Amino acid sequence: MLRLYFTLLLSIHTTSNAFITPKVQSHHGHYQPQHLELSKVKTDVADEVDLCTIEGSYCDPATIELTPEQQTQGFSYGQFAREYPFVNNLAIASVKTTAADLLAQVVIAQTPVTDIDWQRSLLFCAFGAIYLGWFQYLYQVQVFKRLFDVDKFTSQTWGEKVRDGPGLRALGAQTALDIGVLTWVYLPTFYIFKAAVFGGSADPTSWAGMGLENYHANFAKDEFDLLRVWVPADLVCFSVPLYLRLPVRHVVSFVWTAYLSFARGGH
């Protein structure tokens, strides 16, 4: 410690002298400035001390480690949704459809918890993961992004959106295309999934036949409900930033799935 103390004192003294211009008397009796170069000062003690070895020095800032609290403090769902949109959508779709079915069974239908139809919940979980999680992400994000200039429109303010003629036409086209997919792909797929779970057959052709038969039998009522729910919902979903498109859609879809489970989910 004494060596370190004297080393620091010597360093301070040497540094101070580097900025002071000493004067010496010439042979004419006048004082002339003489510069003292810091680089020429030799100290045996300083040469033996490595200041970077002192605990708490800042020679290597990369060695500073963050605590777990500091590492998790900056978590942002918006950032996670932007960086992992597919994983985010798949998780939301699976959990959402299962929760919506349980809500329909326990709350709406007043089914006791001990009598929950877990086979029915499995139907909605599988349907949510495969159709809503995978296929819906594929066409509503990847395909729509190639067909329409969605980034420009969705990044605007609401005031700019209502004045963007081409963007509004693209919004209408996306809504119409999505209604078509819901009518001709979503509903038939749901009834085929239902036939696969409840049909009691291992033959896929039997699932398709039974599912399409139920789809045609319920078409008028299902299509009416679909239009009055999803037309206004799509206008909002296709206007928000792209990475929030499906999360926002899942909010509406939760209510829709609960209704579909209550109305069409039973055996």
C-alpha positions in Angstrom: 0.0 0.0 0.0 2.9 2.4 0.8 4.4 1.7 -2.6 1.0 2.4 -4.3 0.6 5.6 -2.3 4.0 7.0 -3.2 3.4 5.9 -6.9 0.2 7.9 -7.0 1.8 11.0 -5.4 4.7 10.8 -7.9 2.3 10.5 -10.8 0.3 13.6 -9.7 3.5 15.5 -9.1 4.9 14.5 -12.5 1.7 15.3 -14.3 1.5 18.7 -12.7 5.1 19.5 -13.8 4.3 18.6 -17.3 2.0 21.7 -17.5 4.3 24.0 -15.7 7.1 25.8 -17.5 10.1 26.2 -15.1 12.5 29.0 -15.6 16.3 28.9 -15.3 18.8 31.7 -15.2 20.9 32.1 -18.3 24.5 33.2 -18.3 23.2 36.8 -19.1 21.3 36.9 -15.9 17.8 36.6 -17.6 15.4 33.8 -17.0 14.5 31.6 -19.9 11.8 29.0 -20.1 12.8 25.4 -20.0 10.3 22.7 -21.0 10.2 19.5 -19.0 9.1 16.5 -21.0 6.9 14.0 -19.1 8.2 11.2 -21.3 11.7 11.7 -20.1 10.8 11.2 -16.4 12.0 7.8 -15.2 10.6 6.2 -12.0 11.7 2.8 -11.0 8.7 2.4 -8.6 6.1 3.3 -11.2 7.5 0.8 -13.7 6.9 -2.0 -11.2 3.2 -1.3 -10.6 0.4 -2.4 -12.9 -2.6 -0.2 -12.1 -4.9 -2.4 -14.0 -4.4 -5.1 -11.4 -5.9 -2.9 -8.7 -9.4 -4.2 -7.7 -12.1 -2.0 -9.1 -10.1 -0.4 -11.9 -11.7 0.4 -15.2 -9.1 -1.1 -17.4 -11.4 -3.9 -18.6 -15.1 -2.7 -18.6 -16.1 -5.8 -20.4 -15.7 -7.8 -17.2 -18.6 -6.0 -15.6 -21.5 -8.4 -15.1 -25.2 -7.5 -14.8 -27.4 -8.9 -12.1 -30.4 -11.1 -13.2 -32.7 -8.2 -12.2 -30.8 -5.8 -14.5 -30.9 -8.3 -17.3 -34.6 -8.8 -17.2 -35.5 -5.2 -16.4 -35.6 -4.1 -20.0 -38.0 -6.8 -21.4 -40.6 -5.4 -23.8 -43.4 -7.4 -25.3 -43.4 -5.2 -28.4 -39.7 -5.9 -29.0 -40.3 -9.7 -28.5 -43.2 -9.6 -30.9 -41.1 -7.9 -33.5 -38.1 -10.2 -33.1 -40.1 -13.5 -32.9 -43.4 -12.9 -34.6 -44.1 -16.5 -35.6 -43.4 -17.9 -32.1 -45.4 -15.2 -30.6 -48.4 -15.9 -32.8 -48.2 -19.7 -32.4 -48.2 -19.4 -28.6 -51.1 -16.9 -28.5 -53.2 -19.0 -31.0 -52.8 -22.2 -29.1 -53.5 -20.8 -25.6 -56.3 -18.5 -26.9 -58.3 -21.2 -28.6 -58.0 -23.6 -25.6 -58.9 -20.9 -23.1 -61.9 -19.8 -25.3 -63.2 -23.3 -25.3 -62.9 -23.7 -21.6 -64.7 -20.4 -21.1 -67.5 -21.6 -23.3 -67.8 -24.9 -21.4 -67.5 -23.6 -17.8 -68.9 -20.1 -18.0 -71.4 -20.0 -20.9 -72.6 -23.6 -20.8 -72.3 -23.9 -17.0 -70.4 -27.2 -17.2 -68.9 -28.4 -13.9 -65.1 -28.4 -13.9 -65.1 -32.1 -13.2 -67.1 -32.7 -16.4 -65.0 -30.6 -18.8 -64.8 -32.2 -22.2 -61.0 -32.4 -22.6 -61.3 -34.0 -26.0 -63.1 -30.9 -27.2 -60.5 -28.7 -25.7 -57.8 -30.7 -27.5 -59.7 -30.1 -30.8 -59.5 -26.3 -30.3 -55.9 -26.4 -29.2 -54.8 -28.3 -32.3 -57.0 -26.2 -34.5 -55.6 -23.0 -33.0 -52.0 -24.1 -33.4 -52.2 -25.4 -36.9 -54.7 -23.1 -38.6 -54.6 -19.9 -36.6 -51.0 -20.1 -35.5 -49.3 -21.4 -38.6 -51.6 -21.0 -41.7 -53.0 -17.6 -40.6 -49.5 -16.2 -40.0 -48.4 -17.5 -43.4 -51.1 -15.8 -45.4 -51.9 -12.7 -43.3 -48.3 -11.7 -42.8 -46.1 -13.3 -45.4 -48.5 -13.4 -48.4 -50.3 -10.1 -47.7 -46.9 -8.4 -47.3 -46.0 -9.4 -50.9 -49.4 -8.6 -52.3 -49.9 -5.2 -50.7 -47.7 -2.3 -49.5 -48.7 -2.9 -45.9 -45.6 -1.4 -44.2 -46.2 2.1 -45.6 -49.9 2.2 -44.7 -49.6 0.6 -41.2 -46.8 2.9 -40.2 -48.8 6.1 -40.8 -50.9 7.9 -38.3 -54.7 7.5 -38.3 -55.1 10.9 -39.8 -52.7 10.0 -42.7 -54.4 6.7 -43.2 -57.9 8.2 -43.9 -56.3 10.4 -46.6 -54.3 7.6 -48.2 -56.5 6.5 -51.2 -54.3 3.6 -52.4 -53.8 2.4 -48.8 -57.5 2.4 -48.2 -58.2 0.4 -51.3 -55.5 -2.1 -50.3 -57.2 -2.2 -46.8 -60.5 -3.1 -48.5 -58.8 -5.7 -50.7 -57.2 -7.4 -47.7 -60.5 -7.4 -45.8 -62.3 -9.0 -48.8 -59.6 -11.6 -49.3 -59.6 -12.5 -45.6 -63.4 -12.9 -45.6 -63.0 -15.2 -48.5 -60.4 -17.3 -46.7 -62.6 -17.4 -43.6 -65.6 -18.6 -45.6 -63.9 -21.1 -47.9 -61.0 -22.3 -45.8 -61.4 -21.5 -42.1 -65.0 -22.9 -41.6 -64.5 -26.1 -43.6 -61.2 -26.8 -41.8 -62.9 -26.3 -38.4 -65.6 -28.8 -39.2 -63.1 -31.3 -40.6 -61.0 -31.0 -37.4 -64.2 -31.5 -35.4 -65.1 -34.7 -37.4 -61.5 -36.0 -36.9 -61.8 -35.6 -33.1 -65.4 -36.7 -32.6 -66.1 -38.8 -35.6 -64.8 -42.0 -34.2 -63.1 -43.0 -37.5 -59.5 -43.2 -38.5 -60.3 -42.6 -42.2 -59.4 -39.0 -43.3 -62.0 -39.3 -46.1 -64.7 -39.8 -43.5 -63.5 -36.7 -41.7 -63.7 -34.7 -44.8 -67.1 -36.0 -45.8 -68.7 -35.5 -42.3 -67.0 -32.1 -41.9 -68.1 -30.7 -45.2 -71.6 -32.0 -44.6 -71.8 -30.0 -41.4 -70.2 -27.0 -43.0 -73.0 -26.9 -45.7 -75.7 -27.5 -43.1 -74.6 -24.5 -41.0 -73.4 -22.2 -43.8 -76.1 -19.5 -43.7 -75.9 -18.9 -40.0 -72.1 -19.2 -39.8 -71.6 -16.8 -42.7 -73.9 -14.2 -41.3 -72.1 -14.2 -37.9 -68.7 -14.2 -39.7 -69.5 -11.1 -41.7 -70.8 -9.0 -38.8 -67.8 -9.9 -36.7 -64.9 -10.0 -39.0 -65.5 -7.2 -41.5 -65.1 -4.4 -38.9 -62.5 -6.4 -37.0 -60.4 -6.8 -40.2 -60.5 -3.1 -40.9 -58.8 -2.5 -37.6 -56.4 -5.5 -37.7 -55.1 -4.6 -41.1 -54.5 -1.0 -40.1 -52.2 -1.6 -37.1 -48.4 -2.2 -37.5 -47.6 -5.5 -39.1 -46.0 -7.1 -36.0 -49.2 -6.4 -34.0 -51.6 -7.6 -36.7 -52.2 -11.1 -35.4 -52.0 -10.3 -31.7 -54.7 -7.7 -32.1 -56.7 -10.1 -34.2 -56.4 -12.7 -31.5 -58.3 -10.4 -29.1 -61.3 -10.5 -31.4 -60.7 -14.1 -32.2 -60.9 -15.1 -28.6 -64.6 -13.9 -28.4 -65.3 -15.5 -31.8 -63.8 -18.8 -30.8 -65.8 -18.9 -27.5 -69.0 -18.4 -29.5 -68.0 -21.0 -32.1 -67.1 -23.4 -29.3 -70.5 -22.8 -27.6 -72.5 -23.0 -30.8 -70.6 -25.7 -32.8 -68.1 -27.3 -30.5 -70.3 -30.0 -28.9 -70.5 -33.6 -30.0 
